[in-house]
Structures are given as C-alpha cells and as structure tokens.
Amino acid sequence: MGQRRGESVAVPRFLRVLPALLILGGIGFDLATPANYTASPLFSAAPLIAAPFFTAGATLRVGIASIVSVVGLRIYNQQTLTVVALTELFTVITVVALALFINRVIRRSGEQLASARVIAETAQRAVLPVPADRIGGLHIAARYEAAQADAFIGGDLFAVQDTPYGVRLVVGDVRGKGLDAVEAVAVVIGAFREAAEQETTLQGVAQRLERALTREGTRRDGLDAFEGFTTAVLAEIPRGLGVVRLVNRGHPEPLLLHADGALDLLAPSSPALPLGMAELGSWPDRADTSPFPEGATLLFYTDGLSEARNKAGVFYDPGERLGGRIFPGPDALLDALTDDVRLHTGGGSTDDMALLAVGRPVEGQPERRLSVDIVKHGT
C-alpha cells in the first residue's frame, strides 16, 4: 500500500503509509474492545485517504484490504450474519466505491490540467518566443518570471529582431491581466516585427506600435477601450557603431553594465507617455543615443523587477544590487538577478517580470562563455 510507480512523488511519506496505519489501527481496536464496538470508521477512512493521492489500482488495493479486514474480524468474532456486521460491511464497501469514484474524478482533472499546461506553454512559445542566444553578433538572454504559480504568460513582453538597420528590440508591459493583456501582447509584438523591418528610424517603429494599439483600443469594449496602454522601451543597436538608440515610452529605464562593473542608468532625455495614450497628447518621439562599448551588457526589465518588495515593503533596486558586480555574460546576469529577486522577496512576487539582457562581446570572444559565480568588483 506504499507509493507505486505512477503515483505523485510529491505525496509526503506519512500520507503514503496512513491508509495502512488506519487499517492496522482498526484491527487492533477491534481485537482490544468488546464485540459491540466497531472500527468501521477507520476501515472507511483508509480508502478515502488513498483516493486523492494514490493511483486507482493502489486505492482499490487499500479498499480490498479494508473489506477483507472487516470480514476477517467478523469471522474471528463469529458475528458474520449479524445486523451490525452486515451494516459495517455494507458501509465499508460503499465508501470504497466512493473512494474509487473520487480517485477517477481527481485523475481526470489532473489530466485536463496537464493538457491545459501544454496548451499554455504552446501559446507562450507562439506569442512570446524566446529569442536566439546570438542575434546580429550580440549575445542575448531572456527570462519570463510569472508571479502566479502555473501561469505562463501575462502582460509583459519582449522581442528581438535583426533588421537592415541593426538589431532592434522591444520590452514592454501591457496594462491589465488575463486574456485581454495576452491579446495586446500579441498585437504589440506582431506590429513590432513588421515595423522593425520596414521603418527607417526607431521613432517610426514607435509610431507604428502606437497606431496598432489605437486600433486595438477602438476594437475593445468597456473600460479598456479608453484606458488601455502599454509602457515600452525600444532599442536599436547599429552594426559596428558601438552605440544604442533608445525610445522610452513610460517604461523603467534600462541599465548599462560595463565590463569593469560600472553601471549607467539610461534615462530618457524627455519623458513620454506610454503607447496607446495618444489621445492625451501627441509630440514627436525622440531617440536618445548612448555608448554601448565592447564587453558591456544592456539590461531591460519590466516593473515586476523594480517593484518587487520584501516583507518590510522595500522595493528591489536593480541599480543598487547590480552596481559593481561583474558577470561573464547575459545568461549569468539573468540567472543571478532572478535568484537575487527571489531572495529579496522571500520567494514570492505580486507581478510578472520580463528580463532581457543584450551583451556586446569583445572582439574575438567565443560565441558561448562558461558561467562563473558573480564576482564583486574590487575583491
């Protein structure tokens, strides 16, 4: 009656042996007490305990063990045909049948949940595909950390594309949750991929996204038709120039981590409204240009990172936590960052978090670098 192959490995050992303990306890109780006392509650509880955690076969074996114990004890006590004995036997048989039904319902629900997880994972790969680890000569790493367990995609987004104008990317955060947010993510990424290839300037890409979200907003009903918006930062990294151009539409400022551990906050020269809020004001987008030297790494993130709080309510400050640290590459940076956020929040978060790191390799650097521990600059 222990856990067999195919049962959930997450079941604690105590629960795996509890049905057997109940049956043994029932036998001991029956033998130690007068004949008018019954241990049927213990024999009935055993298959009910097994039903949610064991396989159907294991639940059936627990049920048979309970029935055999009841029959054997009544034969031992020479009470096989009494009203009490027959009632006890009928009760245990009924509970066993109920336990098998419960087990089947739970197993079917588990199969449906597994199917839903597969569908969700497939949808995530379709809507938010993970970029390649090398695009246009740059090292790329991306992470999507969902705040809700078993959730795969929400309103955060990222996309990277090699274009005739250099590598272009977008990182954004759609207002709202649920299917509406996922739909808006698909709209933004679809518009970005088309515009990134066709528009000659990064400002033109931003305007294409603005128009796409405006069309999406008019199509929706209710509140989202008037208040839907997306914070986003767009970047363009031309080939061979050692610079990055940024258009920031109300999104957290990217960080530039230098090879020596120094850190720069790439704040926009002038604030701008998020995408989808053109009705509140319109002015030309402005692209800011910043140096992007060899060996440096750009970090883009959503507010799920900067607004992650610990138990004392203190927000996570990526600039403070990362300043002075040296990482071997984008993957190592994001691995360390996600671990540090979990440490800061105690393992919980209230918002999704999208991270995108872009490294400009030093000339002659291999395409893949081995991960090493984080090194504190100066130690």
Backbone torsions as a table, in degrees:
resi	resn	phi	psi	omega
1	MET	NA	10.9	174.4
2	GLY	-76.3	-175.3	-178.4
3	GLN	-76.0	127.1	-179.9
4	ARG	-101.3	168.1	177.3
5	ARG	-59.7	132.9	-177.9
6	GLY	102.2	-16.4	176.1
7	GLU	-81.7	163.8	-177.7
8	SER	-66.7	125.4	179.3
9	VAL	-73.8	-9.3	-178.4
10	ALA	-84.6	-5.7	-178.6
11	VAL	-70.6	125.2	178.4
12	PRO	-61.2	153.8	-178.0
13	ARG	-59.0	-38.5	-178.3
14	PHE	-59.3	-42.1	180.0
15	LEU	-69.0	-30.4	-179.9
16	ARG	-68.0	-33.1	-177.6
17	VAL	-99.0	-8.0	-176.4
18	LEU	-59.7	-44.5	178.2
19	PRO	-56.5	-42.0	178.9
20	ALA	-65.1	-39.6	178.7
21	LEU	-64.2	-37.8	178.7
22	LEU	-64.6	-42.6	179.9
23	ILE	-66.1	-45.5	178.4
24	LEU	-63.5	-38.4	177.0
25	GLY	-64.8	-37.9	177.7
26	GLY	-64.3	-41.9	178.5
27	ILE	-63.3	-45.7	179.5
28	GLY	-62.7	-40.9	179.2
29	PHE	-63.2	-43.7	-178.5
30	ASP	-63.8	-41.0	-178.8
31	LEU	-71.5	-27.2	-174.5
32	ALA	-93.0	-5.3	-175.5
33	THR	-120.5	164.0	177.4
34	PRO	-60.7	163.5	-173.4
35	ALA	-64.7	-25.5	-178.0
36	ASN	-81.1	-2.5	173.9
37	TYR	-92.3	142.6	-177.4
38	THR	-124.8	143.4	177.2
39	ALA	-103.6	19.0	-176.9
40	SER	-57.9	-33.8	177.6
41	PRO	-59.1	-37.1	179.1
42	LEU	-70.6	-41.9	178.2
43	PHE	-65.9	-31.6	178.5
44	SER	-76.4	-34.4	-177.6
45	ALA	-68.8	-30.4	-175.3
46	ALA	-58.3	-53.4	179.3
47	PRO	-68.0	-29.9	177.9
48	LEU	-66.9	-36.2	175.8
49	ILE	-67.9	-37.4	-177.8
50	ALA	-71.2	-32.3	-170.9
51	ALA	-54.7	-47.2	-176.7
52	PRO	-74.6	-20.2	-169.7
53	PHE	-113.4	-24.8	-176.4
54	PHE	-99.0	167.6	172.4
55	THR	-72.6	169.0	179.0
56	ALA	-60.5	-41.6	179.8
57	GLY	-63.5	-43.1	179.8
58	ALA	-67.1	-38.5	177.2
59	THR	-63.3	-41.4	178.1
60	LEU	-62.6	-40.8	179.9
61	ARG	-65.3	-37.9	176.0
62	VAL	-63.5	-43.2	179.1
63	GLY	-62.4	-43.3	178.6
64	ILE	-63.5	-39.4	178.3
65	ALA	-62.5	-38.6	178.2
66	SER	-65.9	-45.0	-179.5
67	ILE	-63.8	-46.1	-179.9
68	VAL	-61.7	-37.9	179.3
69	SER	-63.9	-43.0	179.2
70	VAL	-62.8	-48.3	-179.2
71	VAL	-63.3	-44.1	-178.9
72	GLY	-62.8	-40.8	179.3
73	LEU	-67.0	-38.3	179.6
74	ARG	-69.0	-35.2	175.0
75	ILE	-66.3	-42.0	179.6
76	TYR	-62.0	-38.2	-179.8
77	ASN	-87.7	1.3	-179.7
78	GLN	56.5	48.2	179.8
79	GLN	-131.6	38.8	-172.1
80	THR	-68.4	-31.0	-173.8
81	LEU	-112.6	15.5	177.7
82	THR	-78.3	159.9	178.9
83	VAL	-60.8	-41.1	-178.9
84	VAL	-63.7	-43.9	-178.2
85	ALA	-65.3	-44.4	-179.7
86	LEU	-67.1	-38.0	178.0
87	THR	-64.6	-43.0	179.0
88	GLU	-62.0	-44.1	-179.6
89	LEU	-64.4	-44.0	179.7
90	PHE	-62.7	-39.0	179.3
91	THR	-62.2	-46.9	-178.6
92	VAL	-65.6	-40.9	178.2
93	ILE	-62.3	-41.8	178.7
94	THR	-62.4	-43.4	-179.9
95	VAL	-65.9	-37.9	177.3
96	VAL	-61.3	-44.6	177.8
97	ALA	-61.1	-42.0	177.9
98	LEU	-63.4	-40.2	179.8
99	ALA	-63.2	-40.1	178.2
100	LEU	-65.7	-37.0	177.0
101	PHE	-65.4	-44.5	178.7
102	ILE	-60.7	-42.6	179.2
103	ASN	-59.9	-42.5	-179.5
104	ARG	-65.3	-42.3	179.2
105	VAL	-62.0	-43.9	-178.6
106	ILE	-65.7	-42.4	179.7
107	ARG	-64.1	-40.5	179.4
108	ARG	-65.7	-40.5	178.0
109	SER	-63.4	-38.2	178.1
110	GLY	-64.1	-39.0	177.7
111	GLU	-65.5	-40.4	178.1
112	GLN	-64.9	-39.9	178.0
113	LEU	-64.5	-41.3	178.0
114	ALA	-62.4	-40.1	177.7
115	SER	-64.3	-40.5	178.8
116	ALA	-64.5	-36.7	177.9
117	ARG	-64.3	-41.6	178.9
118	VAL	-63.2	-42.9	178.6
119	ILE	-62.2	-43.1	-179.5
120	ALA	-63.7	-41.7	178.5
121	GLU	-64.4	-39.7	178.2
122	THR	-65.3	-41.3	177.6
123	ALA	-63.3	-39.2	179.3
124	GLN	-63.0	-44.8	-179.8
125	ARG	-64.0	-32.6	-179.6
126	ALA	-75.8	-44.4	-176.5
127	VAL	-82.2	-39.8	-174.1
128	LEU	-129.9	69.6	-177.9
129	PRO	-68.0	144.6	177.1
130	VAL	-73.0	127.2	-178.9
131	PRO	-67.7	158.4	176.9
132	ALA	-63.1	156.8	-176.3
133	ASP	-79.4	-5.7	175.1
134	ARG	-146.0	118.9	-179.2
135	ILE	-134.6	125.1	177.0
136	GLY	56.9	34.0	179.9
137	GLY	81.5	2.2	179.5
138	LEU	-105.3	149.1	174.6
139	HIS	-88.2	129.9	-174.4
140	ILE	-123.1	140.2	171.9
141	ALA	-143.2	141.9	-179.0
142	ALA	-140.2	148.3	176.2
143	ARG	-139.8	143.9	170.6
144	TYR	-126.9	115.5	-178.8
145	GLU	-110.8	110.6	179.8
146	ALA	-82.2	137.1	179.5
147	ALA	-70.8	-35.3	-177.0
148	GLN	-92.5	132.6	178.9
149	ALA	-60.2	139.3	179.0
150	ASP	70.1	7.5	173.5
151	ALA	-91.6	145.1	-174.6
152	PHE	-116.9	-25.8	-176.7
153	ILE	-154.2	146.0	179.6
154	GLY	-141.5	-130.2	-175.5
155	GLY	-98.8	-1.0	178.3
156	ASP	-87.3	150.5	-175.4
157	LEU	-149.3	157.4	170.1
158	PHE	-155.1	153.1	176.8
159	ALA	-157.7	142.9	179.0
160	VAL	-131.3	136.9	-176.9
161	GLN	-146.0	134.6	174.3
162	ASP	-85.0	124.0	-174.3
163	THR	-129.4	171.4	175.4
164	PRO	-62.2	-15.3	-177.0
165	TYR	-102.7	7.2	-177.0
166	GLY	114.6	-173.3	177.3
167	VAL	-80.8	124.8	177.6
168	ARG	-116.2	147.0	-178.5
169	LEU	-147.7	160.6	175.3
170	VAL	-139.0	138.6	171.3
171	VAL	-129.6	130.1	-174.4
172	GLY	-149.5	173.3	-178.8
173	ASP	-142.8	112.9	-178.8
174	VAL	-82.9	134.7	175.5
175	ARG	-63.7	138.6	174.9
176	GLY	100.4	177.7	-177.0
177	LYS	-132.8	175.3	172.3
178	GLY	75.8	-158.3	-173.7
179	LEU	-65.8	-32.6	178.3
180	ASP	-62.2	-41.8	178.9
181	ALA	-65.6	-42.3	178.8
182	VAL	-62.5	-39.9	178.6
183	GLU	-63.8	-41.5	178.8
184	ALA	-66.0	-36.4	176.2
185	VAL	-59.1	-45.0	179.2
186	ALA	-61.6	-38.7	179.2
187	VAL	-64.1	-47.0	-177.7
188	VAL	-63.7	-47.3	-177.5
189	ILE	-66.6	-40.5	178.1
190	GLY	-62.2	-43.7	178.6
191	ALA	-65.9	-38.8	-179.6
192	PHE	-63.6	-45.2	-176.5
193	ARG	-62.4	-36.6	177.8
194	GLU	-72.6	-47.0	-176.4
195	ALA	-67.6	-35.8	-177.9
196	ALA	-61.1	-30.6	179.0
197	GLU	-82.0	-28.3	-168.9
198	GLN	-102.9	-34.2	-175.3
199	GLU	-81.0	136.5	-177.7
200	THR	-79.6	-19.4	-179.6
201	THR	-126.2	157.6	177.4
202	LEU	-67.9	-31.7	176.4
203	GLN	-62.5	-37.8	177.9
204	GLY	-64.6	-36.9	176.8
205	VAL	-62.7	-44.1	180.0
206	ALA	-60.9	-40.6	180.0
207	GLN	-67.5	-34.6	176.2
208	ARG	-64.7	-40.8	177.3
209	LEU	-64.7	-39.4	178.0
210	GLU	-58.7	-46.3	-178.6
211	ARG	-67.4	-37.7	179.1
212	ALA	-63.6	-42.3	179.2
213	LEU	-70.9	-32.3	176.4
214	THR	-63.7	-42.5	177.0
215	ARG	-63.4	-40.1	179.2
216	GLU	-64.8	-40.0	-179.6
217	GLY	-63.9	-41.1	179.4
218	THR	-69.5	-23.9	179.4
219	ARG	-76.4	-26.7	-176.8
220	ARG	-80.3	162.7	176.5
221	ASP	-108.9	160.8	170.9
222	GLY	76.0	-149.9	-172.0
223	LEU	-61.7	-41.9	-176.2
224	ASP	-62.4	-22.2	179.3
225	ALA	-65.6	-22.4	-176.8
226	PHE	-113.7	-22.6	-173.5
227	GLU	-120.6	4.7	179.2
228	GLY	-71.3	136.0	177.0
229	PHE	-155.9	167.6	-179.5
230	THR	-137.4	121.5	169.9
231	THR	-79.2	142.3	-176.3
232	ALA	-157.6	151.1	168.9
233	VAL	-126.1	130.1	178.3
234	LEU	-109.4	143.2	-178.7
235	ALA	-134.4	149.2	175.9
236	GLU	-134.7	126.4	-179.0
237	ILE	-119.0	95.1	-178.4
238	PRO	-65.8	153.2	-179.6
239	ARG	-72.2	130.9	169.8
240	GLY	75.1	4.1	-176.6
241	LEU	-99.9	-16.9	179.5
242	GLY	67.6	31.5	179.0
243	VAL	-135.3	165.3	172.5
244	VAL	-132.0	135.1	176.3
245	ARG	-105.3	137.3	-175.7
246	LEU	-130.1	138.7	167.1
247	VAL	-121.5	117.0	-175.2
248	ASN	-110.3	119.7	179.2
249	ARG	-110.8	73.6	174.2
250	GLY	72.3	24.0	-174.9
251	HIS	-107.7	155.3	174.5
252	PRO	-53.3	138.3	-175.3
253	GLU	-68.5	136.0	176.3
254	PRO	-66.4	161.6	176.3
255	LEU	-114.8	143.4	174.5
256	LEU	-112.7	114.0	-180.0
257	LEU	-99.6	116.0	-179.0
258	HIS	-80.5	163.1	-177.5
259	ALA	-64.6	-24.2	-178.8
260	ASP	-92.6	6.0	179.3
261	GLY	97.3	-9.8	176.9
262	ALA	-67.9	155.8	-175.4
263	LEU	-138.2	135.6	176.8
264	ASP	-121.2	139.2	172.7
265	LEU	-93.9	120.2	-175.9
266	LEU	-92.5	76.9	-179.1
267	ALA	-80.8	145.8	178.4
268	PRO	-69.1	150.3	179.5
269	SER	-69.8	-25.9	176.5
270	SER	-145.6	139.8	-178.7
271	PRO	-68.6	154.3	179.1
272	ALA	-142.6	153.1	179.2
273	LEU	-73.3	153.6	174.4
274	PRO	-61.4	164.1	175.7
275	LEU	-65.2	145.6	178.5
276	GLY	88.9	7.3	-179.4
277	MET	-120.7	30.0	-176.5
278	ALA	-62.6	-25.4	-178.1
279	GLU	-69.0	-16.6	179.5
280	LEU	-88.3	-13.0	-179.9
281	GLY	165.8	149.0	-177.3
282	SER	-138.7	127.2	173.1
283	TRP	-151.2	159.3	-175.4
284	PRO	-64.0	140.4	173.1
285	ASP	-69.5	148.4	179.3
286	ARG	-124.7	126.8	178.1
287	ALA	-93.4	125.4	176.6
288	ASP	-95.8	137.4	-179.2
289	THR	-108.7	130.6	179.6
290	SER	-131.6	151.3	176.6
291	PRO	-64.2	145.0	175.5
292	PHE	-136.1	81.3	-172.5
293	PRO	-74.9	167.3	176.3
294	GLU	-62.0	142.9	179.4
295	GLY	84.6	-7.9	-179.6
296	ALA	-89.4	162.1	-179.5
297	THR	-133.9	131.1	174.2
298	LEU	-92.2	134.4	177.5
299	LEU	-118.6	119.4	175.0
300	PHE	-110.6	144.1	-177.1
301	TYR	-155.8	163.8	175.3
302	THR	-100.7	173.6	-174.3
303	ASP	-71.5	-5.8	171.7
304	GLY	-61.6	-24.3	175.8
305	LEU	-82.4	-54.5	-174.1
306	SER	-72.1	-17.7	179.0
307	GLU	-106.7	10.1	174.2
308	ALA	-69.6	128.7	-174.6
309	ARG	-118.7	150.6	173.9
310	ASN	-89.5	-173.8	-176.7
311	LYS	-63.5	-26.7	179.1
312	ALA	-84.2	-0.6	179.7
313	GLY	84.6	11.4	-179.5
314	VAL	-82.5	127.8	179.9
315	PHE	-72.6	150.2	175.5
316	TYR	-75.3	130.2	-179.3
317	ASP	-112.5	98.4	-176.4
318	PRO	-62.2	-33.9	179.1
319	GLY	-63.5	-44.6	-179.8
320	GLU	-67.8	-39.7	-175.6
321	ARG	-74.4	-29.7	-174.6
322	LEU	-98.4	-18.6	-177.5
323	GLY	-59.5	131.3	179.3
324	GLY	85.0	-1.0	-179.7
325	ARG	-99.6	149.0	-178.5
326	ILE	-117.5	132.4	-179.2
327	PHE	-123.4	146.6	-179.6
328	PRO	-75.3	-14.2	-179.3
329	GLY	176.8	174.6	-177.9
330	PRO	-58.3	-41.2	-179.7
331	ASP	-61.5	-45.6	179.2
332	ALA	-63.8	-36.9	177.6
333	LEU	-61.1	-48.9	-177.3
334	LEU	-70.6	-35.2	176.0
335	ASP	-60.5	-46.8	-179.8
336	ALA	-66.3	-37.6	-177.5
337	LEU	-67.4	-45.3	179.9
338	THR	-65.5	-38.4	176.9
339	ASP	-64.5	-39.5	-178.3
340	ASP	-68.4	-36.3	178.2
341	VAL	-66.5	-42.1	177.5
342	ARG	-61.7	-39.2	178.0
343	LEU	-64.8	-41.3	-178.6
344	HIS	-66.0	-41.5	-175.2
345	THR	-91.4	-5.5	-176.3
346	GLY	76.6	22.4	176.8
347	GLY	93.5	-3.2	-179.0
348	GLY	-121.2	154.4	178.2
349	SER	-148.7	152.3	-178.2
350	THR	-102.8	-1.8	-177.1
351	ASP	-143.9	151.9	175.3
352	ASP	-66.6	160.3	-177.2
353	MET	-140.9	121.6	174.9
354	ALA	-111.3	133.6	-178.1
355	LEU	-128.5	138.8	176.8
356	LEU	-140.5	124.6	179.5
357	ALA	-119.4	134.2	-178.7
358	VAL	-127.1	118.4	-179.5
359	GLY	-108.3	137.1	173.5
360	ARG	-97.5	107.9	-175.7
361	PRO	-69.5	151.7	172.7
362	VAL	-69.6	145.8	-178.5
363	GLU	-57.4	129.2	-178.5
364	GLY	89.9	-3.7	178.9
365	GLN	-70.1	138.3	178.0
366	PRO	-64.8	159.0	-176.6
367	GLU	-66.1	-29.7	178.5
368	ARG	-123.6	138.1	179.7
369	ARG	-118.6	145.5	178.8
370	LEU	-72.8	139.4	178.5
371	SER	-75.7	138.3	175.1
372	VAL	-131.1	169.0	178.9
373	ASP	-64.1	155.3	176.7
374	ILE	-64.0	135.9	-179.7
375	VAL	-112.5	125.0	175.5
376	LYS	-76.2	124.9	-176.1
377	HIS	-61.2	131.8	175.7
378	GLY	95.6	-3.4	179.8
379	THR	-104.1	NA	NA
